[in-house]
Amino acid sequence: MNVKLTLLDTGYCRQLEMFSIKGGRLKSIDFHAIAALIEHPVHGLYLFDTGYSPRFFEATRLFPYALYQKITPVVTAPQQSVRAQLSAHGFDAQRISGVLLSHFHADHIGGLQDFPGARLFCFSAAYEHIKGKRGLRALREGYLPDLLPVDFEKRVTFVDHGVPIALSQNYQPFSEAYDFFGDGSMLLVDLSGHAIGQFGLFLRDQEQGDVLLCADAAWSSTAYRQNLLPHALAQFIMGDIRAYRENLKRLHELSVHWPSLKILPTHCAEVWQMSQGVFAWRS
C-alpha cells in the first residue's frame, strides 16, 4: 500500500564536516533536521520525528543544557516547526494520529509538545535508555528532558513489544521488522548504534517508490554508499559503536542490492534537497 511522504526541513545545526565522515573537510557545514509527514490512505496522518522547534532554545537556556547549543549551534525559526508547516498547508495539528520517534535526541523530538493529542511510538530500549536522566547524564545522550511531554508514558506504545515479522530477501541483510499497521505499508527496523533503540522506517511513496527513513544510522548518503564511518572523535558519542558499524554496513549492503530504494538519512544534504524538491509539498 502506497503512502504520500513529505519531508519537512525544521532548521539546522552547524558542525565540522570532518566529524560526520572520515575524510571530511575541516569546515563547518549545515546539518538540517528533516522530519516527515506520512499521509496514509487508510490510517490517516503520522509523523516520523518532529525535528527542531523554537522550544529547543528554551530547553537549552540554562546550564548544563546550554552546552548543547554551544557545541552544535542551532538555527531555526517559528515558521519552520512541523506544526507551523502543517498549518501553512491547511493541516490541523489535531489531525496527526501519531508520532513515530526514531530516537530521543533533541533534533528529533524538538516539536513533540506541539502534538498533545497524538499517540507516540518508539522502541522501549530507546526510552529506557534516557528515562529519568537529567543534567550532564542527559546531555551525554543528546537528550533534553524539557522537550518530552509530561504525559509521555500515558501516550506511548512500545513498538518492539510486538512480534516482529520475517522480511523477504528484498530487504536483506535486514531479516525482520515490526509491521506497524499489520498491512505491510510501514515496516520498522532496528537501527541501533547512533542511539540505543533507534529505528528506521520502510514505506512506499505513491510517486517516488520505496523509501527507508534511516534516521541517524548514517549522517550522509555518502557514508552508507561507501560504508564510511564518522571521525573517531564522533564515534565516542555513539550509543553503541559496534551496533553503529554493523547497521551502517547493512545499509551499505542494502543500497548495493536494492539500488532503486531511496535511503534517507535525516541530516544528509541530498535529503535536504529532496525536501525542497521531489518530497516537498505536493498537491
C-alpha positions, -999 to +999 in steps of 0.1 A: +000+000+000+014+034-010+016+065+012+024+101+005+056+112+020+065+149+026+099+159+040+099+189+063+130+210+070+129+222+106+162+241+107+198+231+111+229+229+133+264+237+123+294+214+128+326+205+112+321+181+082+352+161+094+332+148+124+304+133+103+325+113+079+361+101+075+380+123+051+355+152+057+367+188+055+378+210+084+348+232+075+315+240+093+285+228+073+248+228+079+232+196+092+195+200+085+170+182+108+144+167+085+111+154+098+085+136+077+047+138+072+032+104+062-003+106+047-017+070+048-048+063+027-064+042+055-049+052+088-045+090+084-017+113+092+015+103+110+049+120+117+083+105+116+102+126+142+095+163+148+129+179+142+137+213+158+113+239+171+119+272+189+113+252+222+148+240+217+161+274+228+140+274+259+153+239+268+189+249+264+187+282+282+203+270+315+235+251+323+243+223+316+219+221+287+232+254+273+263+234+263+243+217+236+237+249+218+273+259+222+287+227+208+262+225+179+247+260+172+211+256+160+193+278+135+156+275+133+125+298+131+089+295+143+076+290+108+100+260+104+084+240+131+065+210+119+032+223+134+037+257+116+044+240+083+014+218+086-008+248+094+006+267+064-006+239+042-040+235+057-034+207+081-047+210+117-022+196+141-050+177+159-053+155+128-020+140+135-028+105+147+006+095+159+043+104+160+070+078+154+101+087+174+132+072+158+152+081+190+153+108+216+179+132+205+168+168+208+169+174+170+143+146+166+119+154+195+120+193+194+085+197+182+069+169+201+049+190+225+031+207+196+010+175+192-006+169+226-033+147+211-011+123+191-002+088+201+035+083+205+055+053+192+091+043+199+113+013+209+113+006+246+151+003+246+153+039+234+131+053+261+145+031+289+180+044+280+171+081+286+143+077+312+150+097+343+182+112+330+189+149+337+218+173+337+251+161+323+238+124+321+210+136+298+233+159+278+257+130+272+228+113+254+219+143+233+186+144+253+169+175+266+143+164+292+122+196+289+113+186+253+094+155+264+057+158+272+049+153+309+023+127+299+046+107+276+042+074+294+004+076+292+005+081+254+034+059+243+032+025+227+065+005+225+065-010+191+092-035+199+069-051+225+051-066+195+061-097+175+084-090+145+077-104+111+103-121+088+113-099+058+117-111+022+150-114+005+145-079-009+153-064+025+184-083+031+206-080+052+177-069+074+158-101+083+129-089+105+108-058+111+078-046+131+047-043+109+033-010+122-002-013+108-002-050+101-007-044+064+030-042+052+027-005+044+051+007+072+079-015+085+101-006+114+136-020+116+162-018+144+190+007+136+206+010+170+240+024+172+239+061+169+214+059+197+202+029+217+169+017+204+169+038+172+147+025+144+142+032+107+110+031+086+104+013+053+075+026+032+065+032-004+057+067-016+030+070-042+053+088-067+089+081-056+086+044-048+104+025-020+119+046+008+139+039+040+139+067+065+171+057+083+172+085+109+209+089+121+221+054+112+242+074+087+248+112+087+250+113+049+242+093+018+279+091+010+285+074+043+262+044+036+271+042-001+308+039+007+304+024+042+324+053+057+324+057+094+324+091+110+356+106+125+370+087+155+361+116+178+324+114+167+324+077+175+328+085+212+293+100+213+276+069+198+252+049+220+268+016+208+296+020+183+297-018+174+259-017+165+265+015+146+292-001+125+271-032+119+240-012+108+260+012+086+274-019+068+238-033+065+227+000+049+256-002+025+248-037+015+211-029+012+219+000-011+240-022-034+215-049-039+184-027-039+196+004-059+161+018-065+155+021-028+158+057-015+176+056+018+172+089+035+194+099+064+178+127+085+208+151+083+220+145+047+224+174+023+209+154-005+179+146+016+175+183+024+175+190-013+147+164-017+127+182+009+128+212-014+122+190-045+106+156-051+095+152-014+083+188-010+047+196-005+026+182-034-010+187-043 
